């Protein structure tokens, strides 16, 4: 390719972006070092997706923050990854020399204003402490690891998120939480609080997609913008514009005799997304309930141990969760769940005006049949013709040529799958296909076509 042709090729934005999207990341990094002009063209593709593995010095080093300020404008997808491990679990706070435990009430603080002068900053820091009092601050510094103090530094989170004004997709990943640590204090939860507060303060206007995969059950408590730590009436502004939500949550035991607080927190968290259009949910491990039908889940009703059925028969069986309805929901995918047929039918019926597609993958019906679950389709369509449009799967035997005959096999693949019989062609099209295969294809394909069944309309 001549230099003139390459220059014309490179000046076309769509062609250049399509070409760069197929280039490996290592090659993009090398191409960025060729010249300043190429660096400006490669940067939007190279830094479109950014992964942050949170550690103690992730947001505290000036070199990293200055680099993030330079490339943050190009970031469209941010992945915040912080796995659970033995160092993230927090022990109880104890008074030195005694075994008396101190209650720690965390109140996060964020200062998103302009930087103050040295005199004003010193006076403000002397009057207040990060954790309320100097005694509590001293206990936390001595007994909690540096990772905790990095996770509670909300200002550093805010400066990092503010450097990405064109952020569209936020991915949060907090894997590897043991089942026995569900109710234990964890540094990961404090980091989630700081991340949520930073997002609410930075207010990225283009944020439309949120992914929580994988996530522990208690994470949604710290991520919900209401009835949580550090929330305010303005916390809804960022999250109400989310249109795509994907959650992969660790499963937990649930039932009439099991605590249902995790399910109720999940239900209240899903109420935040009023503009939701695409929803995917998967339980990791054992099967879990249907998150969009928790208002009729038996375990979310009042416990049977409280014998109040005679005094208040309706209140004793009524669930504390209100029905979830998303007016703009177009697609839903549920994986690895256990539900009732009435839950599935109720969801389809309540979202019939906007819902275009739904999937129940690896789902088990506790009661009823799938005909009962999909009964609203008959009412929507007006007849039961949708039952006849079922997918049929069968095994078709195919004769393959030996390995050493590669050229013949490539010829078979090129022409065999392109021979599509169209309507109203009939025997004329079949004769053309047979003549072409006799001239170009080997003996094995002639035997294959001889034994195969060809249907036409």
N, C-alpha and C positions, 0 to 999 in steps of 0.2 A: 504494500500500500504506500503510495506516495505521501509526502508531507502535506501536500495540499488536500488530498482526499482525507487524510487522518484529521487535519484541522477542521474540515467541514463535518466529519463524523463526530468529533469531540465537542463542537459548538452546539450540536443538537441536544437539548436538555433531556428529552425522553430517551433517546438512544444511549446517551452517556449514562444515565441512571440505570437503565436496563442492563447495560454492560457491567457496570460496577456492582450491581446486585448479585451477579454470578461469579464474582472474583472472590477468592479466599481471603480471609481476614489478614493473614500474614503477608499476602501479596499487596493488599491495600496499604498496610503499614509501610512496606518498602516503596510503593508508588508515591506515598505522601512525602517521602524524603527526597524525591527527585528535584522538585522546584516548588516555589511558593504558589504558582498558578495551579499546579496539580494538587497541592495540599488543600487549597480552597475548594477544589472540585471533589476531592475524595472525602473530605471531612464529614459532610452530611451523611454519607453512606457508612463510613467507618464508625462513627459515634452515634449512630441512630439508636442502638441498643446498648445499655450500660448495666453492668453487674457490680454491685457493691456487697462485699462480704464484710460485715461489720465486725470490727475489732477495736481494741483500745485506742489506737492512733488513727482510725479511719478518717475522722473529721477534724482532728486536732493539728495535723501537720500542715504548715503553710504551703509547702510545695504542692501537696495534693489538692488543697483548696484552690490555689491559683490555677492549677491545671484544669480543675473542674469548672472554674469560671470561664476558661477559654473555650472549652468544648461543650459546655452545658447547653448552649443555644441549639445545638444539633440533636440533643437527646430527645427521643420520642418515647422510648420504653425503658423504664427503670426497674431493675430487679434488686430488691433488698433481701439479702440472705443472711440469716443468723440462726444456726442450728442449736439445739439444746445439747448440753454436755454437762459433765460433773462440775465444771467451774461456773456455770451459769446459775445454779441453784443457790439460794441465799439462806444462811443459817439465821436463827433468831437473834435479835440484838439483846445483849446482856450487859448489866452494869458491872464494870470491872471490880473484881474481888467478891462478887456475889453471884447467885444464880437467878437473880430477879430479871425477868424479861421486860424490855421497854417496848411500848407500843409506838410504832412509826406510822404517822399519817402523812402520806406523800401529797404535796401540793406543788405541781410543776409550775415553773415560772418561765416566761419567754419575754425577751426584750428585743422586739423587731424594729425599734426606732433607730435613728442615726446614732453613731458612736459619740459618747460624751467626752468632754475634756478630762484631763488627768485628775484635776481637783474634784470635779463633780463625781467622777467614777469612784474615787477613793472615799469620798464622803458617803456615797450611797452604799458601797460595799461594807463600810464600817457599821452602818446603821442596821443592815439586814444581812441575814445569812441565807445560803442557798436552800437549806432544809429547815428554815424557821428559827432555830436557836443555835447558839454556838455549842451548847452541850450536845445536842443531837448531831450537829455537823461533825464534832470531834469523834463521837461514837461511830458514825458511818465511815469516816476516813480511816479509822483504826481497824474496824472489823469487817468492812466490805471491800472487795477487790477493786482495782482501778477500772475494770470493765463496767462496773455498776455506775461509777461517776461519769464515764463516757456515755453510757446509755441515758443518763438523766440530764445531760447537757443539751437542753432543748435549743439553745441558741445556735449550736453547731449544726444541728439538724436543719434548722430554719435557713441558715446561710447556704447549706448544700442544696436544699430543695429550691431556694430562690434563684440559684444559678441555672435552673432548668425551666425556663418560662414556657417552653413549647411541649411540655410533657403531656402525653396522651394516654399512656398505659402504665399502670403501677402494678408490679408483681411483688408480693411479699411471701417469703418462704421461711418457715420455722419448723424444720423436721426434727425427728428423733426425740420426742418427749416420751419418757416411760409412762406407762399407764398408772403406776403408783404415785406419780408426782403431779396429779391433776390439780390439787389444791395447795401446792407449795409455792412460795414466793420464788420468782425467777427473774433474772436480769433481762431475759427476752421480752417479758411483759412491759418492763419499764422502757425498753427501746421502742416498742410498739406505741406506747403513749407519746413518746417524744416525736416519733415519725408522724403520728396523726396530728399532733399540735402543729408541727412544722408545715404539713400540707394545708391545714386550715388557715394558717397565718400567711403562707405564700400565695394561696388561691390560684393555682394553675388553671387558666381559663379553658384550656383544650383537653383537660382530663375527662375521658369518656369510658375508660375500660379499667377494671380492677380484677386482679387474680390473686387468690389466697390459696397457694398450693405448694407443698402441703402445709397444713396449719393445725394447731392444737385447739381443742374445744374452747378453752378460756380466752383465746386470742380475740374473738369477736367482742368480748366484754370491753377490752381495752381499745378496740378500734371503733366502736360505735360512738356516734357524735352526741349521744344523749344519755343521761343517767350513768355517766362514767367519770373518770378522773380528769379534771381540767376542762370539762365541756362548758360551752356557753351557748346562748341562743343563736349565735352566728356560725356555729359549727356545721350546720346543715348545708351551707351554701356550696361547699366543694363537692360533697357526696351526692347531692340531689341531682347532679347532672350525669351520673354514671349510667351508661346505657348497656354495658356488657359486664356481667359478673360471673366469675368462675371460682368455685370453692372446692377444694379437696381436703376434707376434715378427717382427723383420726376418730374412729368410732369409739363408743363407750357403752357401758351397760345402761339400759333404760327399761322401764316397766312400771307397773302400778306400785311396786314396793321399792323402787329405786328413786334416788333424787332426780328431779327433772329441771334443775336450775340451768344446766347447760342448754337444754332445748328451749327454755323460755328466753334465755339471753340470745340464742340464735334467732328466734322468732322476732324479738324486738329489733335485732340488728337488720334483718331483712326489710323491716318496715321503713328503713331510711331511704331506699332507692325507689323513688316515685317514678322516675323516667326509664326504668329498666326495660330493655327490649330483648336481650339475650341472656339466658340464665343456664348455667351448668353446675351441677352439684354431684359429688361423688364421695361416698363413705370409704375410707381406707381401713381395711381389716374386716371386721364383722359387718353385717348388714345393719343399716340404721333406718330411722323413720323417714317419711316424706316431709322435707322441711317446709314445703308450701301448703301443707295440710295439718299443721300441728294443732290447729284449733279443734279438730275432731280426733286427735290422737288420744287414746285412753289414758296414757301416762301423764298427760298435762292437766288432767282434771284433778279435782281435790282428792287427797288420799283417802282410801277406804278406812284407814284407822280412826278417822274422825267420824264417829257415828252420829251424823246429823241428817240422815236420810228421812227420818220421821218429822223432824222440825222443819227442814227446808229441802224437800225432795228434789226440786229443780236445781238449787244452788249446789247440792252435793255432787252432782254429776256434770255440771257446766264447767267448761274449760275457761281458764283465765286468759287465754290467747284469743285475740280477735282475728277474723279471717283475713288472709292476705290477698289483695287484688291489685294487679298491675295492669293499668289500662293500655299500656303500649307494648306489652310482652308479645313478641313474635315467635320466639323459639325457646324450648325448654328441653334439657337433657338431664335425666336422673339415672345414676348408676349405683349398683350395689345397695339396694334399698329393699325394705320390707314394708308393705302397705296393704290397705284394704281396697277392694274394688270401688267402694263408695268414695274413698278419698281421690282416686284417679278420676272418676266420673265427675265429681264435684269440681275438681280443678279445671277439667276440660270445659265444663259447662259455664263456669264463671268467667273464663277467659276466651270464650268462643268468638267474640267480635274482633279480636286482634291476633289471636294465636294462629300461626301458620304451620308450625312444625313442632312435634314433641317426640321424645324418645324415652323409653323405659328399658335401660340396659341392665341385665343381670338383676332384675327386680322380681321379688317373690310376693305373691298375693296371699295374705293371711286368711282372707275370707272373700268369697265370690269368685267369679271367673273373669277372664279378659273380655268376654263378650259383655259382661255387666260393666266392666271398667270403661269400655269404649262405646257404651250405649249412647252417649250424647252425640256421637257421630251420625247415628241414624236420624236423630231429631234435627241435626244441623243440615244434613244432606237432603232429608226428606224421604229416603228409602235406605235399604240395607245393601245397596250395590257395592259399598266399600268393602264388605266382607269377601266379595268375589275377587277383589284385586289383591291377592296374596302372593308373596314371593315364593317361587318354587326353586328348590335346590336339588341338583342331581349330579351324579358322577358320569362324566363322558370319557370313554377310553380314547386315547390318542397314541398313535404309533410314532415314535421318535427315531430319527436316523442315528447311526453310530456317531461317536464323538469325533472321529477323524474326518468326517465329511462335513466340515464347517461351512464351506461355500454353498453347498446344496441346501443346508438347513437355513442359512441366511436368506437364500432365494425363496424358500418355502414361507418363511415368516413375512417377507415383504409382500408377497402376492396373496397369501392365503387369507390374511385378516383384512385385506382391502377389498376382497370380493364380497361385497354386501349386496344381497338381492333386494331390489326395490319393488314396490307395489306396481302392478299392471305390467311388469316386464315379462313374467312367465317363462316359458321354455326358451324364448329367444335369448334372454340373459344367461340362462343356464348353459346354452350351447356356446356362447361367447366365452364364458368362464372355462368350460372344458377345453376349448381350442387353445386358450392362452396357457392353461396348465400343461397341456400335452407338449407345447413347444418349449416351455421354460422350466418345468418342475421335474424332479427325479422320479424314479419308479416307485419309491415309497409313498409319495403323495398321490399318485394315481390309484394305488391300492386304498389309500385313506379316503379319497373322494368316491371310490367305488362302493365302499362299505358305509359311508356316511349318509345321513338323512338330510335332504335339502327340502325345505318347505317354502312355498311362495304364495302370494295372494293375487 
